[in-house]
Amino acid sequence: MPGMPGPPGQMAVCEQDPFGLATIEALNQAVTKLETSVKYNFVRTAGKKYFVSDKEKGSFFKAVEFCSQQGLELALPQNEEENNLLTQAFDDVDQAAWINVNDKKAKGNFEVDMKERPLTFTRWGPGKPDVSVESTGCTMVSEHGHWVVTTECSFNAIIICQL
């Protein structure tokens, strides 16, 4: 013989994302980053950021254009770890890489990146940025990880992009 009915249960609450679509999207983004990064012979990761390069050299403007054509942007380290990762692309001859800081876009103050986002990390070398750079100056990371501004934006430095 069946017993007495019990008290009513709690109402079911459906999740906003019952099938884990946010998780699936995050996984898809991670796979896309991995698929992009394997195209390059230099790949370094820091958290969710990837630095990639074929160690090709070119002018600052060629570097910006190359990264943009790949759907990426020119590298810009956000902390000491990332800055050190960029120097791992150097060899005995090539010891400078362009980074995403240019005073033409930064209005001469070297406090923002090319998209006018404030710099949250810098590693300027002694006496840098050089206030005497009044026209367009382009920034590179040098062999000791110091940032250096040069008016020689046509200098052939290593091109490193980030995604």
Rosetta constraint file for C-alpha pairs under 8 A:
AtomPair CA 14 CA 18 HARMONIC 7.00 0.50
AtomPair CA 17 CA 21 HARMONIC 6.13 0.50
AtomPair CA 17 CA 22 HARMONIC 7.08 0.50
AtomPair CA 20 CA 24 HARMONIC 6.19 0.50
AtomPair CA 21 CA 25 HARMONIC 6.02 0.50
AtomPair CA 22 CA 26 HARMONIC 6.19 0.50
AtomPair CA 23 CA 27 HARMONIC 6.20 0.50
AtomPair CA 24 CA 28 HARMONIC 6.14 0.50
AtomPair CA 25 CA 29 HARMONIC 6.22 0.50
AtomPair CA 26 CA 30 HARMONIC 6.28 0.50
AtomPair CA 27 CA 31 HARMONIC 6.15 0.50
AtomPair CA 28 CA 32 HARMONIC 6.14 0.50
AtomPair CA 29 CA 33 HARMONIC 6.29 0.50
AtomPair CA 30 CA 34 HARMONIC 6.29 0.50
AtomPair CA 31 CA 35 HARMONIC 6.06 0.50
AtomPair CA 32 CA 36 HARMONIC 6.13 0.50
AtomPair CA 33 CA 37 HARMONIC 6.05 0.50
AtomPair CA 33 CA 50 HARMONIC 7.70 0.50
AtomPair CA 33 CA 163 HARMONIC 6.99 0.50
AtomPair CA 34 CA 38 HARMONIC 6.26 0.50
AtomPair CA 35 CA 39 HARMONIC 7.29 0.50
AtomPair CA 36 CA 40 HARMONIC 7.98 0.50
AtomPair CA 37 CA 43 HARMONIC 6.48 0.50
AtomPair CA 37 CA 50 HARMONIC 7.32 0.50
AtomPair CA 37 CA 52 HARMONIC 6.26 0.50
AtomPair CA 38 CA 43 HARMONIC 7.71 0.50
AtomPair CA 40 CA 52 HARMONIC 6.05 0.50
AtomPair CA 40 CA 53 HARMONIC 5.59 0.50
AtomPair CA 40 CA 54 HARMONIC 5.34 0.50
AtomPair CA 41 CA 52 HARMONIC 7.65 0.50
AtomPair CA 41 CA 53 HARMONIC 6.45 0.50
AtomPair CA 41 CA 54 HARMONIC 5.29 0.50
AtomPair CA 41 CA 55 HARMONIC 7.83 0.50
AtomPair CA 42 CA 51 HARMONIC 7.83 0.50
AtomPair CA 42 CA 52 HARMONIC 5.48 0.50
AtomPair CA 42 CA 53 HARMONIC 5.02 0.50
AtomPair CA 42 CA 54 HARMONIC 5.97 0.50
AtomPair CA 42 CA 55 HARMONIC 7.13 0.50
AtomPair CA 42 CA 89 HARMONIC 6.94 0.50
AtomPair CA 43 CA 50 HARMONIC 6.80 0.50
AtomPair CA 43 CA 51 HARMONIC 5.65 0.50
AtomPair CA 43 CA 52 HARMONIC 4.61 0.50
AtomPair CA 43 CA 53 HARMONIC 6.72 0.50
AtomPair CA 44 CA 50 HARMONIC 5.76 0.50
AtomPair CA 44 CA 51 HARMONIC 5.18 0.50
AtomPair CA 44 CA 52 HARMONIC 6.67 0.50
AtomPair CA 44 CA 85 HARMONIC 6.57 0.50
AtomPair CA 45 CA 49 HARMONIC 5.69 0.50
AtomPair CA 45 CA 50 HARMONIC 4.51 0.50
AtomPair CA 45 CA 51 HARMONIC 6.23 0.50
AtomPair CA 46 CA 50 HARMONIC 6.49 0.50
AtomPair CA 46 CA 81 HARMONIC 7.47 0.50
AtomPair CA 46 CA 82 HARMONIC 6.34 0.50
AtomPair CA 49 CA 162 HARMONIC 6.87 0.50
AtomPair CA 49 CA 163 HARMONIC 5.85 0.50
AtomPair CA 50 CA 162 HARMONIC 5.49 0.50
AtomPair CA 50 CA 163 HARMONIC 5.23 0.50
AtomPair CA 51 CA 75 HARMONIC 6.79 0.50
AtomPair CA 51 CA 86 HARMONIC 7.53 0.50
AtomPair CA 51 CA 160 HARMONIC 6.47 0.50
AtomPair CA 51 CA 161 HARMONIC 5.70 0.50
AtomPair CA 51 CA 162 HARMONIC 4.51 0.50
AtomPair CA 51 CA 163 HARMONIC 6.66 0.50
AtomPair CA 52 CA 160 HARMONIC 5.68 0.50
AtomPair CA 52 CA 161 HARMONIC 5.38 0.50
AtomPair CA 52 CA 162 HARMONIC 6.14 0.50
AtomPair CA 52 CA 163 HARMONIC 7.99 0.50
AtomPair CA 53 CA 159 HARMONIC 6.35 0.50
AtomPair CA 53 CA 160 HARMONIC 4.83 0.50
AtomPair CA 53 CA 161 HARMONIC 6.37 0.50
AtomPair CA 54 CA 159 HARMONIC 7.80 0.50
AtomPair CA 54 CA 160 HARMONIC 7.93 0.50
AtomPair CA 55 CA 89 HARMONIC 6.90 0.50
AtomPair CA 55 CA 158 HARMONIC 5.59 0.50
AtomPair CA 55 CA 159 HARMONIC 6.28 0.50
AtomPair CA 55 CA 160 HARMONIC 7.32 0.50
AtomPair CA 56 CA 158 HARMONIC 5.74 0.50
AtomPair CA 56 CA 159 HARMONIC 5.89 0.50
AtomPair CA 57 CA 156 HARMONIC 5.24 0.50
AtomPair CA 57 CA 157 HARMONIC 5.01 0.50
AtomPair CA 57 CA 158 HARMONIC 4.33 0.50
AtomPair CA 57 CA 159 HARMONIC 5.64 0.50
AtomPair CA 58 CA 62 HARMONIC 5.75 0.50
AtomPair CA 58 CA 63 HARMONIC 6.18 0.50
AtomPair CA 58 CA 154 HARMONIC 7.40 0.50
AtomPair CA 58 CA 155 HARMONIC 6.97 0.50
AtomPair CA 58 CA 156 HARMONIC 4.31 0.50
AtomPair CA 58 CA 157 HARMONIC 5.62 0.50
AtomPair CA 58 CA 158 HARMONIC 6.61 0.50
AtomPair CA 58 CA 159 HARMONIC 6.70 0.50
AtomPair CA 59 CA 63 HARMONIC 6.15 0.50
AtomPair CA 59 CA 153 HARMONIC 5.85 0.50
AtomPair CA 59 CA 154 HARMONIC 4.32 0.50
AtomPair CA 59 CA 155 HARMONIC 5.29 0.50
AtomPair CA 59 CA 156 HARMONIC 5.05 0.50
AtomPair CA 59 CA 157 HARMONIC 6.56 0.50
AtomPair CA 60 CA 64 HARMONIC 6.33 0.50
AtomPair CA 60 CA 98 HARMONIC 6.24 0.50
AtomPair CA 60 CA 138 HARMONIC 6.79 0.50
AtomPair CA 60 CA 153 HARMONIC 5.30 0.50
AtomPair CA 60 CA 154 HARMONIC 6.30 0.50
AtomPair CA 60 CA 155 HARMONIC 7.36 0.50
AtomPair CA 60 CA 156 HARMONIC 7.83 0.50
AtomPair CA 60 CA 157 HARMONIC 7.67 0.50
AtomPair CA 61 CA 65 HARMONIC 6.12 0.50
AtomPair CA 61 CA 153 HARMONIC 7.34 0.50
AtomPair CA 61 CA 154 HARMONIC 7.66 0.50
AtomPair CA 62 CA 66 HARMONIC 5.88 0.50
AtomPair CA 63 CA 67 HARMONIC 6.19 0.50
AtomPair CA 63 CA 74 HARMONIC 6.83 0.50
AtomPair CA 63 CA 98 HARMONIC 7.26 0.50
AtomPair CA 63 CA 159 HARMONIC 5.38 0.50
AtomPair CA 63 CA 160 HARMONIC 7.69 0.50
AtomPair CA 64 CA 68 HARMONIC 6.11 0.50
AtomPair CA 64 CA 73 HARMONIC 6.91 0.50
AtomPair CA 64 CA 74 HARMONIC 5.76 0.50
AtomPair CA 65 CA 69 HARMONIC 6.08 0.50
AtomPair CA 66 CA 70 HARMONIC 6.48 0.50
AtomPair CA 67 CA 71 HARMONIC 6.46 0.50
AtomPair CA 67 CA 72 HARMONIC 4.90 0.50
AtomPair CA 67 CA 73 HARMONIC 5.02 0.50
AtomPair CA 67 CA 74 HARMONIC 5.77 0.50
AtomPair CA 67 CA 160 HARMONIC 7.90 0.50
AtomPair CA 67 CA 161 HARMONIC 5.60 0.50
AtomPair CA 68 CA 72 HARMONIC 5.26 0.50
AtomPair CA 68 CA 73 HARMONIC 5.67 0.50
AtomPair CA 68 CA 74 HARMONIC 7.81 0.50
AtomPair CA 72 CA 161 HARMONIC 6.20 0.50
AtomPair CA 72 CA 162 HARMONIC 5.96 0.50
AtomPair CA 72 CA 163 HARMONIC 5.69 0.50
AtomPair CA 73 CA 100 HARMONIC 7.86 0.50
AtomPair CA 73 CA 161 HARMONIC 5.46 0.50
AtomPair CA 73 CA 162 HARMONIC 5.60 0.50
AtomPair CA 73 CA 163 HARMONIC 7.00 0.50
AtomPair CA 74 CA 98 HARMONIC 7.55 0.50
AtomPair CA 74 CA 99 HARMONIC 6.05 0.50
AtomPair CA 74 CA 100 HARMONIC 5.29 0.50
AtomPair CA 74 CA 159 HARMONIC 7.64 0.50
AtomPair CA 74 CA 160 HARMONIC 6.23 0.50
AtomPair CA 74 CA 161 HARMONIC 4.42 0.50
AtomPair CA 74 CA 162 HARMONIC 6.03 0.50
AtomPair CA 75 CA 98 HARMONIC 7.53 0.50
AtomPair CA 75 CA 99 HARMONIC 5.24 0.50
AtomPair CA 75 CA 100 HARMONIC 5.81 0.50
AtomPair CA 75 CA 160 HARMONIC 5.67 0.50
AtomPair CA 75 CA 161 HARMONIC 4.71 0.50
AtomPair CA 75 CA 162 HARMONIC 4.92 0.50
AtomPair CA 76 CA 99 HARMONIC 5.32 0.50
AtomPair CA 76 CA 100 HARMONIC 5.22 0.50
AtomPair CA 76 CA 101 HARMONIC 7.70 0.50
AtomPair CA 76 CA 162 HARMONIC 7.62 0.50
AtomPair CA 77 CA 82 HARMONIC 4.96 0.50
AtomPair CA 77 CA 83 HARMONIC 5.06 0.50
AtomPair CA 77 CA 86 HARMONIC 7.96 0.50
AtomPair CA 77 CA 99 HARMONIC 7.97 0.50
AtomPair CA 77 CA 121 HARMONIC 7.34 0.50
AtomPair CA 78 CA 82 HARMONIC 6.39 0.50
AtomPair CA 78 CA 83 HARMONIC 7.38 0.50
AtomPair CA 78 CA 119 HARMONIC 7.97 0.50
AtomPair CA 78 CA 120 HARMONIC 6.50 0.50
AtomPair CA 78 CA 121 HARMONIC 5.22 0.50
AtomPair CA 78 CA 122 HARMONIC 7.75 0.50
AtomPair CA 79 CA 83 HARMONIC 6.25 0.50
AtomPair CA 79 CA 121 HARMONIC 5.76 0.50
AtomPair CA 79 CA 122 HARMONIC 7.84 0.50
AtomPair CA 80 CA 84 HARMONIC 6.15 0.50
AtomPair CA 81 CA 85 HARMONIC 6.31 0.50
AtomPair CA 82 CA 86 HARMONIC 6.57 0.50
AtomPair CA 83 CA 87 HARMONIC 6.97 0.50
AtomPair CA 83 CA 141 HARMONIC 7.91 0.50
AtomPair CA 83 CA 145 HARMONIC 6.40 0.50
AtomPair CA 84 CA 88 HARMONIC 6.86 0.50
AtomPair CA 84 CA 145 HARMONIC 6.30 0.50
AtomPair CA 85 CA 89 HARMONIC 7.65 0.50
AtomPair CA 86 CA 90 HARMONIC 7.94 0.50
AtomPair CA 86 CA 97 HARMONIC 7.56 0.50
AtomPair CA 86 CA 141 HARMONIC 7.79 0.50
AtomPair CA 86 CA 160 HARMONIC 7.66 0.50
AtomPair CA 87 CA 95 HARMONIC 7.51 0.50
AtomPair CA 87 CA 96 HARMONIC 7.79 0.50
AtomPair CA 87 CA 97 HARMONIC 7.87 0.50
AtomPair CA 87 CA 141 HARMONIC 7.51 0.50
AtomPair CA 87 CA 142 HARMONIC 7.44 0.50
AtomPair CA 87 CA 143 HARMONIC 6.34 0.50
AtomPair CA 87 CA 144 HARMONIC 7.62 0.50
AtomPair CA 87 CA 145 HARMONIC 6.36 0.50
AtomPair CA 89 CA 158 HARMONIC 7.91 0.50
AtomPair CA 90 CA 94 HARMONIC 5.56 0.50
AtomPair CA 90 CA 95 HARMONIC 4.93 0.50
AtomPair CA 90 CA 96 HARMONIC 7.04 0.50
AtomPair CA 90 CA 143 HARMONIC 7.30 0.50
AtomPair CA 91 CA 95 HARMONIC 6.41 0.50
AtomPair CA 94 CA 157 HARMONIC 7.17 0.50
AtomPair CA 94 CA 158 HARMONIC 7.20 0.50
AtomPair CA 95 CA 142 HARMONIC 5.90 0.50
AtomPair CA 95 CA 143 HARMONIC 4.92 0.50
AtomPair CA 95 CA 157 HARMONIC 7.76 0.50
AtomPair CA 95 CA 158 HARMONIC 7.97 0.50
AtomPair CA 96 CA 140 HARMONIC 6.16 0.50
AtomPair CA 96 CA 141 HARMONIC 5.59 0.50
AtomPair CA 96 CA 142 HARMONIC 4.51 0.50
AtomPair CA 96 CA 143 HARMONIC 6.13 0.50
AtomPair CA 96 CA 157 HARMONIC 5.39 0.50
AtomPair CA 96 CA 158 HARMONIC 6.22 0.50
AtomPair CA 97 CA 140 HARMONIC 5.22 0.50
AtomPair CA 97 CA 141 HARMONIC 5.41 0.50
AtomPair CA 97 CA 142 HARMONIC 6.80 0.50
AtomPair CA 97 CA 157 HARMONIC 4.96 0.50
AtomPair CA 97 CA 158 HARMONIC 4.40 0.50
AtomPair CA 97 CA 159 HARMONIC 5.99 0.50
AtomPair CA 97 CA 160 HARMONIC 6.87 0.50
AtomPair CA 98 CA 138 HARMONIC 7.76 0.50
AtomPair CA 98 CA 139 HARMONIC 6.04 0.50
AtomPair CA 98 CA 140 HARMONIC 4.17 0.50
AtomPair CA 98 CA 141 HARMONIC 6.40 0.50
AtomPair CA 98 CA 157 HARMONIC 6.16 0.50
AtomPair CA 98 CA 158 HARMONIC 6.47 0.50
AtomPair CA 98 CA 159 HARMONIC 6.15 0.50
AtomPair CA 98 CA 160 HARMONIC 7.15 0.50
AtomPair CA 99 CA 139 HARMONIC 5.82 0.50
AtomPair CA 99 CA 140 HARMONIC 5.21 0.50
AtomPair CA 99 CA 141 HARMONIC 6.66 0.50
AtomPair CA 99 CA 160 HARMONIC 7.82 0.50
AtomPair CA 100 CA 113 HARMONIC 5.76 0.50
AtomPair CA 100 CA 114 HARMONIC 5.88 0.50
AtomPair CA 100 CA 139 HARMONIC 7.26 0.50
AtomPair CA 101 CA 106 HARMONIC 7.40 0.50
AtomPair CA 101 CA 110 HARMONIC 6.77 0.50
AtomPair CA 101 CA 112 HARMONIC 6.92 0.50
AtomPair CA 101 CA 113 HARMONIC 4.72 0.50
AtomPair CA 101 CA 114 HARMONIC 5.69 0.50
AtomPair CA 101 CA 138 HARMONIC 6.52 0.50
AtomPair CA 101 CA 139 HARMONIC 5.57 0.50
AtomPair CA 102 CA 106 HARMONIC 6.02 0.50
AtomPair CA 102 CA 110 HARMONIC 6.85 0.50
AtomPair CA 102 CA 113 HARMONIC 6.91 0.50
AtomPair CA 102 CA 114 HARMONIC 6.26 0.50
AtomPair CA 102 CA 136 HARMONIC 7.15 0.50
AtomPair CA 102 CA 137 HARMONIC 5.79 0.50
AtomPair CA 102 CA 138 HARMONIC 4.67 0.50
AtomPair CA 102 CA 139 HARMONIC 6.10 0.50
AtomPair CA 103 CA 107 HARMONIC 5.41 0.50
AtomPair CA 103 CA 108 HARMONIC 4.44 0.50
AtomPair CA 103 CA 109 HARMONIC 6.40 0.50
AtomPair CA 103 CA 110 HARMONIC 5.58 0.50
AtomPair CA 103 CA 135 HARMONIC 7.87 0.50
AtomPair CA 103 CA 136 HARMONIC 5.76 0.50
AtomPair CA 103 CA 137 HARMONIC 5.40 0.50
AtomPair CA 103 CA 138 HARMONIC 6.71 0.50
AtomPair CA 104 CA 108 HARMONIC 6.34 0.50
AtomPair CA 104 CA 135 HARMONIC 7.45 0.50
AtomPair CA 104 CA 136 HARMONIC 5.12 0.50
AtomPair CA 104 CA 137 HARMONIC 6.94 0.50
AtomPair CA 105 CA 113 HARMONIC 7.46 0.50
AtomPair CA 105 CA 114 HARMONIC 5.53 0.50
AtomPair CA 105 CA 115 HARMONIC 7.48 0.50
AtomPair CA 105 CA 116 HARMONIC 6.87 0.50
AtomPair CA 106 CA 110 HARMONIC 5.54 0.50
AtomPair CA 106 CA 111 HARMONIC 6.58 0.50
AtomPair CA 106 CA 112 HARMONIC 5.41 0.50
AtomPair CA 106 CA 113 HARMONIC 6.53 0.50
AtomPair CA 106 CA 114 HARMONIC 6.75 0.50
AtomPair CA 106 CA 116 HARMONIC 6.35 0.50
AtomPair CA 108 CA 134 HARMONIC 6.93 0.50
AtomPair CA 108 CA 135 HARMONIC 7.89 0.50
AtomPair CA 108 CA 136 HARMONIC 7.90 0.50
AtomPair CA 110 CA 129 HARMONIC 7.29 0.50
AtomPair CA 111 CA 118 HARMONIC 5.89 0.50
AtomPair CA 111 CA 119 HARMONIC 5.54 0.50
AtomPair CA 112 CA 116 HARMONIC 4.95 0.50
AtomPair CA 112 CA 117 HARMONIC 5.10 0.50
AtomPair CA 112 CA 118 HARMONIC 4.20 0.50
AtomPair CA 112 CA 119 HARMONIC 4.98 0.50
AtomPair CA 113 CA 117 HARMONIC 5.39 0.50
AtomPair CA 113 CA 118 HARMONIC 6.46 0.50
AtomPair CA 113 CA 119 HARMONIC 6.31 0.50
AtomPair CA 122 CA 147 HARMONIC 7.50 0.50
AtomPair CA 123 CA 145 HARMONIC 7.21 0.50
AtomPair CA 123 CA 146 HARMONIC 5.40 0.50
AtomPair CA 123 CA 147 HARMONIC 5.47 0.50
AtomPair CA 124 CA 128 HARMONIC 5.39 0.50
AtomPair CA 124 CA 129 HARMONIC 6.43 0.50
AtomPair CA 124 CA 146 HARMONIC 5.39 0.50
AtomPair CA 124 CA 147 HARMONIC 4.45 0.50
AtomPair CA 124 CA 148 HARMONIC 6.41 0.50
AtomPair CA 125 CA 129 HARMONIC 7.62 0.50
AtomPair CA 125 CA 146 HARMONIC 4.71 0.50
AtomPair CA 125 CA 147 HARMONIC 5.55 0.50
AtomPair CA 125 CA 148 HARMONIC 6.26 0.50
AtomPair CA 128 CA 147 HARMONIC 7.68 0.50
AtomPair CA 128 CA 148 HARMONIC 6.58 0.50
AtomPair CA 128 CA 149 HARMONIC 7.28 0.50
AtomPair CA 129 CA 148 HARMONIC 6.75 0.50
AtomPair CA 129 CA 149 HARMONIC 6.06 0.50
AtomPair CA 130 CA 149 HARMONIC 6.85 0.50
AtomPair CA 133 CA 137 HARMONIC 6.24 0.50
AtomPair CA 133 CA 149 HARMONIC 7.92 0.50
AtomPair CA 133 CA 150 HARMONIC 7.62 0.50
AtomPair CA 133 CA 151 HARMONIC 6.87 0.50
AtomPair CA 135 CA 151 HARMONIC 7.41 0.50
AtomPair CA 136 CA 151 HARMONIC 6.22 0.50
AtomPair CA 137 CA 149 HARMONIC 5.91 0.50
AtomPair CA 137 CA 150 HARMONIC 5.28 0.50
AtomPair CA 137 CA 151 HARMONIC 4.54 0.50
AtomPair CA 137 CA 152 HARMONIC 7.45 0.50
AtomPair CA 137 CA 153 HARMONIC 6.85 0.50
AtomPair CA 138 CA 149 HARMONIC 5.42 0.50
AtomPair CA 138 CA 150 HARMONIC 5.41 0.50
AtomPair CA 138 CA 151 HARMONIC 6.27 0.50
AtomPair CA 138 CA 152 HARMONIC 7.43 0.50
AtomPair CA 138 CA 153 HARMONIC 5.60 0.50
AtomPair CA 139 CA 147 HARMONIC 6.56 0.50
AtomPair CA 139 CA 148 HARMONIC 5.52 0.50
AtomPair CA 139 CA 149 HARMONIC 4.39 0.50
AtomPair CA 139 CA 150 HARMONIC 6.32 0.50
AtomPair CA 140 CA 147 HARMONIC 5.61 0.50
AtomPair CA 140 CA 148 HARMONIC 5.44 0.50
AtomPair CA 140 CA 149 HARMONIC 6.52 0.50
AtomPair CA 140 CA 150 HARMONIC 7.96 0.50
AtomPair CA 140 CA 157 HARMONIC 7.89 0.50
AtomPair CA 141 CA 145 HARMONIC 5.58 0.50
AtomPair CA 141 CA 146 HARMONIC 5.52 0.50
AtomPair CA 141 CA 147 HARMONIC 4.49 0.50
AtomPair CA 141 CA 148 HARMONIC 6.27 0.50
AtomPair CA 142 CA 146 HARMONIC 5.37 0.50
AtomPair CA 142 CA 147 HARMONIC 6.20 0.50
AtomPair CA 142 CA 148 HARMONIC 6.87 0.50
